[in-house]
Amino acid sequence: MEKKANHFSGQLGFVLVAAGSAVGVGNLWRFPYLAAKDGGGLFLLVYFALVLTFGFTLLVSDIAIGRRTKKSAIGAYTEMNPKWKFLGVITFLVPVLIMTYYTVIGGWITKYALVYLTGQAEAAAQDGYFTSFITSPVSPVVFTLLFTGVTALIVYNGVQGGIERVSRCMMPVLLVLVVVIAGYSLTLRHTDDAGQLRTGVQGLVYYLTPQLEGLTVKRFLQILLDAMSQLFFSLSVSMGIMITYGSYVKPEVNLNKAVGQIEFFDTGVALVAGAMIIPAVYVFSGTEGMSAGPSLMFISLPKVFSAMGKAGVVVGLAFFISAIFATLTSCVSVLESIVANCLEMFHSGREKTVRVLTVLYLAASAVIALGYSLFYLEVRLPNGSVGQLLDIMDYISNSVMMPFIALLSTILVGWIAKPDYVIEEMERSGHRFGRKTLYRVMIRYVTPAMMLALFLQSTGILS
């Protein structure tokens, strides 16, 4: 089959592509927002602990299953146990849903990058600019279709010729941009109307210091669950992407080392993204600016860039370009996962499959982009929030399906196929699996319990 002929050139290619998938807009937007909301350094400590345990467990399982079966989600779970084919189907549906709205967010980011490129930074900082843009019946659709088209073109060109080549170019640039902006954020100084001086270094201290005031067991559990849900965004686990990418990895590649490098890349970018955003917001908006939540990227940050003066135009442009790269590499991995499953199910060629899917997603993403104008509606979700079309798709895929998939996959690997199914693959290249004992305990006992709690909490059942 054509898919089998596709593979990454080596370990570096695999790590850069997998890290590109992992390092998405969630790292640049959701991670800093959660860190500010959930006690700064306290959230960081909890998150890093989870990355090394739960994140490691889910990441290892997905990649090892992919390489061992040489199949994507549906085929992989079917080969493991034919009775569990349904898990592959559910897993396949996650990227199918995510693709409908991820390109919309990518379109928003592209619009803002163009705004800064054309010298309209002041307009972006005005109240109501973002709302005016997303409620337009034309502009958000145009940028969404553009972003979808670029994503499809990269996937159309295959694993090495498209996905790996783009990741090798974009990931180093993304890392440099994030580090440079973070460094600049630390040099910022601003005196507010009350005469209080705030500096970027103070903002960094605020970001890194664990905020323990008023900490209760209930609040700590919420921080724990927030950090766990961020893992799904960050590591691209429990959505079939890493299974697909694992199926492209050559037998001689050291998966142990590769997993460690992906964890390092992903966590490092998230940490630096926080150091890039939180000090800047702190300098110009104080701690009150941290409560912006999901609107941080499109409403609060443009105001921060505006307050920087002329330098803010350059910093804003660099930030949104880095966000484009992060979103594009993630979006490519989502579409590739869908393509790979379709290649196995329908035995069609890559070019034809991508063309058909492109037409479908151009239409689907346009509908989601119009969810704030032509197709506007408000639906109260089980977790208590009120959402539009984009929020509904995000809730179903991330808050319901992914924790459920993680729960079922840990039961399958831990109790049906047994942990040795994955451990043997991790050691197949002749390399020692150093965290073998940790993996056994996590996959059988700890992770299933945590995934059940996360599923019950995110669906509103627990609360």
N, C-alpha and C positions, 0 to 999 in steps of 0.2 A: 504494500500500500504506500501511497505517496508520503503519508505522514511519517512512516517508519524511516524513510530516507532522510528526513530532516533531523538534525541534531545540532547541539551547540559545538563550537569549535574546540572547547576545552573548559577547564574549571573557571578561568577568569570570565569567559563569555557567559557561562551559566550564572555565576555570582552577580555580574553586572545586570543581567536581564532580570534575575529574581529580585535583586535589590531594587531595580527600577520599578518592578511591580509593587514591591513592599513600600517603597518611598513614594507615597502618593500625596494628594492634597490633604489627606487626614493628618499627615505629619506636620504640614506647614500651617494648618488651620485648627484642626480638632485637638491635637496634642497640646499646643500652647493654651488653648481655651480651657481645656480640662485641668491642666496644671495650675492655671490661675484660679479656677473655681474650687479645686479640691486640695487646697493647702500647700501649694508650691512644692517644696522639697519633699513633703510627705507623699504626694502623688508620685513624684519621681522615684522615690525609694520603693514604693509599692509596685510601680510599673516595671522597674528594672528587675525586681524579684520575680515578677510574673513572666517576663520575657525569658528568663533563664530556666523557668520551670514549665509553666503551662504553654507559653509560646514555643519553646523548644520542643515540647512533646508533640504538639499539633503540626509544627513545621517538619520535624523528622518523619512523622507518619506519612504526611502527604507526599513529600519528595521521594521517600523510600518506596512507597506503594507505586508511584508513577514509574520509577526506574525498573522496579522488579517486574511489573506487568507490561511495560512499554505501551500503556494505553492511557487514555484520559478517563475522567471520572466514571462514566457509565460502564465502559469496558473493564476498568480496573476493579471496581467493586463487584462486578459480575464474575470476573475471574477469581477473585478472592473467595466468593461464596455466591453461587447463582441465586440463592434466596434473598440476597441483599442487593439485587440489581436496583430496587426501588431507591436505595440510598444514593446510588449514582445518578439516577434521574433527578432526585431532589437537589443534589449538589450541582448538577448541570443547570438547573433553573435559576440558581443564584446569579451567576454572571449574565444570564439572559435578562433578568430584571435590572441588574445594576447598569448594564450597558444602555438602557433606555434613559437614564438620568445622569450618568457620569459625564456623558458628552455635553449635556446641558450646562453643567458646572464648568466644564472645560471651555465651553463657549463664553460663559460669563467672564472667566479669567482672561481669555483672549481679547475680549472687548476692552477690559481694563488696561491690558498691556498696550493696546492700540491707542487708548485715551492718553496714556502717559507718553507714548511715542510721538503723538501729534500735538503735544503741548497743552492738553486740556485737563491737567492735573487739578486745577482749582475747581473746575466744574464737578469733578468726581468727588470732591470733598464737601459739596453742598448737601444739605438735608434734602432727602427725597430723590436724589440722583439714582440710587440703586433701584428703588421702588419704581421710579419712572421708566427705567430701562427694562426691568423684567416684566412689567405690565404692558409693554409695547407689543403689538401683534406682529411686528416685522423683525426688528433688530435682534432680539434674542434667538429667533429661529434661524436667521442668517448665520450668526456666529456658531450656533449649535451644529448646523449642517456643515459648515466649514471644518469644525473640529472633528466631526464624524468622518468626513471625507479623508482627512489627513491620517486619522487612525486606521481606516480601512486600507489606504494605500500602503502603509508600512506593513500591515499583516499580509497583504496581497503578495508582497515581495519575499515572503517566506521567513524561515527561522533565522538562518545566518545572514541572508541578503537583506532582510528587512529589520526584524526585531533586534537581533544581536548588534547589527551595525549601528542602528539608531541609539541603542542603550550605551554602546561604547563611546559614542560622541556626547550624548546628553548627560550621562551620569557624572563625569568629571566636571563639566561646566556647572551643573546643578550644585555640586558640592562646593566648588570655588565661590559661586555667587552667595550661597547661604553663609559660608564662613566670613566672607568679606562684609556682607550686610550686618552680620552679628557683631563683627569687630567695630563697625561704624556705630552701631546702636550704643555700644559701651562708652563712646566718646560724647554722647549727647548731654546737654545741660539746658535747663529751662527754669525760669522763675515765674510762678503763676501770679494771678491777680492779688493774692494775699501776701505776696512777697516771699513765698516758700520756694527754695531752690531744690530741684530734683535732678539727679544725675542718672546716667545709664548704669553706672556701677551699682547704685542703690537699687535700681530695678532688677539687676542681676542677683543681688543678695536676696531681694524679696522673692525672686523666682526659685532660688536654690534652698532657702531656709524653710525647714518644715514648720508649717503653721499648726500648732497643736491646741490653740485656744478654742475652748468650746467643743473639743472632740469627744464624741460619744460613740458607743458601739454601733448604733444605727448609722451614724455619719461615716464611720470607718468602713462599714460594709458597703455603703454607697460608693465610696472612693474605690474600694476593691472592685466592685462591679463595673464602675466607669473605666478603670484601668484595664479590666478584662475585655470589655467591649472594644476598647481602643486596639487591643491586640489583633482583632479580626481586621480592622481597618489597616493596621500597620503591616502585618506579616502576610496578608493575602491568604490566610489559611481558611479551611472549611468552605471553600467556594470552588474547588476543583482546579484553580489556577496552578498551584504548586504541584499537583498531581500531573497535570499536562506538561509543565516545564521539567518535572522529574523524568518523564518519559523520553525527553530529548537528551538526557545526560548520558554520556558514554560510560561503559562499565568500569573503566580505570580511574575515573574521577573520585577523589576522596570526599565522600559526602559529609563526613564529620567536620572536616575543615571548612567545607563550603557552607554548611549550616551556621557554623560559628561566624563566618565572614558576613553572611546575610544578616544575622542578629546584630553584629557590630555596625554595619552600614545603616540599617534601619533605625536602630536605637540612637546612633550617633547623630543622624540627620534630625531626628525628632528632638533630641536634646539641644542641638545648635539652633533649630528653628524656634524653640522657646526662648533661647538667649537672643535671638534676632528680633522677635516680636514683643515679648513682655517688657524688656527694658525700655523700648521705644514708646510703647503705650503708657508705661508708668511715668516716663519723663513728662509727657504732654497732657496726660489725662488722669494721672494718679491711680490709686487703687480702684477708683470708680470705673475707670476705663476697662478694667478687667472683666466687668460684668456684661460685656457686649454679647458674649455667647456666640452663636452661629453667625451673627452679622459682623464679627470681628474683621474678617478679611475684606469685605466689600463696603463697609460703612465706617468702622472705627479707624482702620489703617489708612485709608485715604486722607482722613482728617489729620492723622499723625504726620503723614508725608507732607501735607500742606503746611503744617506748623514748622517743618524743617527748612522752609524757604526754597531757594533754588536747588539745593542739594536733594530735597525731597523728590523732585522730578526724576532724578537719576536713580535714587534709591528705590522709588516706587516702580520704575520701569524694570530695574534689576529684579525686584521682588516678584513681579507678575510674570516675568520671563522664566524665572526659576519655578514658579507655580505651574506655568504651562508645561515645562519639561516634566515635572513631577506627575502632573495629571495625565499627560500624554503617555508616558511609559506605563502607568497603571492601566489606562484605558486600552492600550495595546494588549496587555496581558489578559484583560477581561475578554476582548474580542477573540484573541487567539485560543482561549479556552473553549469558547463556543464553536469556533471553526474546527478545532481538533476533534471535538465530540461529533460534529456533523460529518466530518471526513470518515470517521469510523462507522457511524450509523448508516450513511447513505452511499458510501464508497464513491464519492464524487471527487473531482479534482479541486485543488486549492483555489484556483482562479475563479472557477464557476461558483464555488461555495461562498467565497468572499463577496463576489458580485451580488448574489442573491441576498446575503445577509446585510450588505450595505444598503440595498434598496429598502429592506424591511426596517432597518434601524434609522435610516434617514426619515422615514415616516413616523416611527415610534417616538424618536427623540423630539421631532417637531411638535408632536402632540403634548409631550411633557413640558417642552419650552413654552407652550401656550397655556399651561396650567395656571398661570397667574393673570391671564387675560381672557382669551376666548373660551377656554375650558375651566375657568375658575370655579372651585368648589371648596367647601370646608367640611372635613370629616373628623369626628372625635375618635382618636385612636385608643386602643385598650390601655396604653400606658398613661393616659390622661391628657396628652397633648392634642392639639388640633392641627391637621395637616392638609396640604394641597396634594396634587398628583405626585409631585416629586417626593414629598415627605412620605406619602403612602408607599411608594416603591421602595424608598430607603428603609422604612420601618419593617416592611414584610421581609426584605432580603437580609438586612443587618440585625434587626432586633428579634425576629422570629426564626427565620430559616437557618442562619449561620450557627447560633447556639444549639439548635436542634440537631443540625448536621454534626457538629462537634461532639455532642452527646452520643449520637448513634455510632459515629466512627470510632470513638474510644471503646464502646461496648464491643464492636466488631473486632477491632484489633486486640483489645485487652482480654476478651473472654471467648470469642469464637475462633478467630484465626490464631490467636495467642501472640504475645509480644515478640517471640522469636521470628515471626514472619517478617517483621521490620528490622529487627536486630541483625539477622543474617544478611539482609541487603546492605545495611550500613557497614558491615565488615567484609562484604564480598570483594572489594578491591584490595583486600589484604591489610587494611588499616584498622587499628583498634578503635572500638566504640567506647570512648572514655566515660560517658555518662550513661552506661548501660543499666546500672542498678537504679539510678534515678528514673530512667525512662520506664522501667518495669513498674515501679511504684506509682508513678504519675499516670500512666496509661490505664492501669487497672482500677485504681482506687480514688486518687485525689481529683484528677481531671473530670471523670464522669460526674462526681458529686458537685464540683464547681460549675460545670456546664448545665446541670439540672437547675441549680440555684439561679444562674444567669438567665436561663430560658424562662423560668417562672417569674423572675423580677422584670425582665424586659417586655414580657407579654402582659404585665399588670396583674398576674395571678397571685404573686407573692405579696404584693402591696395591698 
